Amino acid sequence: MKNNLKFGLVGLVAGILNGMFGAGGGIIVVPMLEKAGINPKNSHATSIAIIAGLSFLSFFGYYFGGHIDFQNTLGYIPAGAVGVIFGSHLLKKIKTDLLRRIFGIIIIISSIRLFFK
C-alpha cells in the first residue's frame, strides 16, 4: 500500500512536469524507481515507458489547445528515431556508474542553463 501511494505521488509529479514542460518527469521518476530497489538501467528504461504514456496524453492536451507546430515537429522525428535506437543499445553496454554520472551531469547542465536564462 505504501509503495502504491509513493508511486502514485511520483506519477502525479511526473505528469505535472510532463504537462507543464512537455517532458522532465524522468528527473523525478528515475531516482524514485532506484529508491524502490529497481536497478539503474531498468529504472531509466521504465522511466521512458512511464514518460511515453504521459507524453502521449500531453500531446492530446497540447494538440487540442492548438499549441503544436507540426512543421517543426516533423523535422526532429527522423534523427530522433535514430537517436532512440542508438541510445537504447548504448544503455545495455554502459556501466551503471557512468550512467549515473552522465544523468547527473545532464541534470546539472540543464539546471544551470535554466537558472541563467
C-alpha contacts under 8 A as a table, 3 or more apart, distances in Angstrom:
res1	aa1	res2	aa2	distance
1	M	4	N	5.09
1	M	5	L	6.34
2	K	5	L	5.21
2	K	6	K	6.21
3	N	6	K	4.90
3	N	7	F	5.92
4	N	7	F	5.15
4	N	8	G	5.89
5	L	8	G	4.97
5	L	9	L	6.11
6	K	9	L	5.14
6	K	10	V	6.19
7	F	10	V	4.98
7	F	11	G	5.94
8	G	11	G	4.98
8	G	12	L	6.13
9	L	12	L	5.01
9	L	13	V	6.27
10	V	13	V	5.15
10	V	14	A	5.98
10	V	28	I	6.96
10	V	29	V	6.43
10	V	32	M	7.40
11	G	14	A	5.01
11	G	15	G	5.92
11	G	29	V	7.62
12	L	15	G	5.05
12	L	16	I	6.19
13	V	16	I	5.09
13	V	17	L	6.20
13	V	25	G	7.28
13	V	28	I	7.58
14	A	17	L	5.13
14	A	18	N	6.01
14	A	24	G	7.25
14	A	25	G	4.05
14	A	26	G	7.21
14	A	28	I	6.48
14	A	29	V	6.79
14	A	51	I	7.73
15	G	18	N	4.98
15	G	19	G	5.95
15	G	25	G	6.83
15	G	54	L	6.13
16	I	19	G	5.06
16	I	20	M	6.03
17	L	20	M	5.15
17	L	21	F	5.72
17	L	22	G	7.21
17	L	23	A	6.39
17	L	24	G	5.82
17	L	25	G	5.59
18	N	21	F	5.38
18	N	22	G	4.59
18	N	23	A	4.28
18	N	24	G	5.95
18	N	25	G	5.85
18	N	51	I	7.65
18	N	54	L	6.69
18	N	55	S	6.58
18	N	58	S	6.88
19	G	22	G	5.58
19	G	23	A	7.41
19	G	55	S	7.91
19	G	58	S	5.55
20	M	23	A	7.91
21	F	24	G	6.76
22	G	55	S	6.90
22	G	58	S	7.01
23	A	26	G	7.69
23	A	51	I	7.39
23	A	55	S	7.06
24	G	27	I	5.82
24	G	28	I	7.72
25	G	28	I	5.40
25	G	29	V	6.02
25	G	51	I	6.58
26	G	29	V	4.78
26	G	30	V	5.53
26	G	44	H	7.73
26	G	47	S	5.75
26	G	48	I	7.26
26	G	51	I	6.97
27	I	30	V	6.10
27	I	31	P	7.15
27	I	107	I	7.65
28	I	31	P	6.08
28	I	32	M	6.49
29	V	32	M	5.21
29	V	33	L	6.05
29	V	43	S	7.94
29	V	47	S	5.92
30	V	33	L	5.22
30	V	34	E	6.25
30	V	40	P	7.65
30	V	43	S	5.34
30	V	44	H	5.77
30	V	47	S	5.93
31	P	34	E	5.06
31	P	35	K	6.15
31	P	43	S	7.81
32	M	35	K	4.98
32	M	36	A	6.23
33	L	36	A	5.00
33	L	37	G	6.67
33	L	38	I	5.64
33	L	43	S	5.51
34	E	37	G	5.18
34	E	38	I	4.87
34	E	39	N	5.96
34	E	40	P	6.03
34	E	43	S	6.09
35	K	38	I	7.24
38	I	42	N	6.40
38	I	43	S	5.86
39	N	42	N	5.48
39	N	43	S	5.99
40	P	43	S	4.83
40	P	44	H	6.22
40	P	96	T	6.59
40	P	100	R	7.73
41	K	44	H	5.27
41	K	45	A	6.32
41	K	91	L	6.86
41	K	92	K	7.66
41	K	96	T	6.98
41	K	99	L	8.00
42	N	45	A	5.01
42	N	46	T	5.79
43	S	46	T	5.10
43	S	47	S	5.89
44	H	47	S	5.04
44	H	48	I	6.37
45	A	48	I	5.17
45	A	49	A	6.57
46	T	49	A	5.06
46	T	50	I	6.30
47	S	50	I	5.04
47	S	51	I	6.00
48	I	51	I	5.04
48	I	52	A	5.86
49	A	52	A	5.09
49	A	53	G	6.57
50	I	53	G	5.47
50	I	54	L	6.42
51	I	54	L	4.91
51	I	55	S	5.76
52	A	55	S	5.03
52	A	56	F	6.08
53	G	56	F	5.12
53	G	57	L	6.45
54	L	57	L	5.15
54	L	58	S	6.06
55	S	58	S	4.83
55	S	59	F	5.93
56	F	59	F	5.16
56	F	60	F	6.88
57	L	60	F	5.48
57	L	61	G	6.70
58	S	61	G	5.04
58	S	62	Y	6.19
59	F	62	Y	5.20
59	F	63	Y	5.80
60	F	63	Y	4.84
60	F	64	F	5.93
61	G	64	F	5.50
61	G	65	G	6.10
62	Y	65	G	4.94
62	Y	66	G	6.21
62	Y	67	H	5.23
62	Y	68	I	6.32
63	Y	66	G	5.17
63	Y	67	H	5.96
63	Y	68	I	5.76
64	F	67	H	7.75
68	I	73	T	7.89
69	D	72	N	5.76
69	D	73	T	6.25
70	F	73	T	4.76
70	F	74	L	6.09
71	Q	74	L	5.74
71	Q	75	G	7.05
72	N	75	G	5.49
72	N	76	Y	7.11
73	T	76	Y	5.67
73	T	77	I	6.84
74	L	77	I	5.48
74	L	78	P	7.79
75	G	78	P	7.02
76	Y	79	A	5.92
76	Y	80	G	5.87
77	I	80	G	4.92
77	I	81	A	5.94
78	P	81	A	5.18
78	P	82	V	6.53
79	A	82	V	5.12
79	A	83	G	6.20
80	G	83	G	4.90
80	G	84	V	6.14
81	A	84	V	5.07
81	A	85	I	6.41
82	V	85	I	5.27
82	V	86	F	6.23
83	G	86	F	5.07
83	G	87	G	5.83
84	V	87	G	5.06
84	V	88	S	6.02
85	I	88	S	5.38
85	I	89	H	6.39
86	F	89	H	5.33
86	F	90	L	6.09
87	G	90	L	4.92
87	G	91	L	6.09
88	S	91	L	5.21
88	S	92	K	6.87
89	H	92	K	5.48
89	H	93	K	6.93
90	L	93	K	5.22
90	L	94	I	6.02
91	L	94	I	5.42
91	L	99	L	7.88
94	I	98	L	6.81
94	I	99	L	6.53
95	K	98	L	5.39
95	K	99	L	6.22
96	T	99	L	4.97
96	T	100	R	6.26
97	D	100	R	5.23
97	D	101	R	6.30
98	L	101	R	5.03
98	L	102	I	6.10
99	L	102	I	5.20
99	L	103	F	6.11
100	R	103	F	5.09
100	R	104	G	6.05
101	R	104	G	5.03
101	R	105	I	6.06
102	I	105	I	5.08
102	I	106	I	6.18
103	F	106	I	5.23
103	F	107	I	6.34
104	G	107	I	5.12
104	G	108	I	6.18
105	I	108	I	5.05
105	I	109	I	6.03
106	I	109	I	5.20
106	I	110	S	5.97
107	I	110	S	5.14
107	I	111	S	6.08
108	I	111	S	5.18
108	I	112	I	6.15
109	I	112	I	5.17
109	I	113	R	6.16
110	S	113	R	5.17
110	S	114	L	6.19
111	S	114	L	5.09
111	S	115	F	5.97
112	I	115	F	5.02
112	I	116	F	6.31
113	R	116	F	5.47
113	R	117	K	6.27
114	L	117	K	5.30
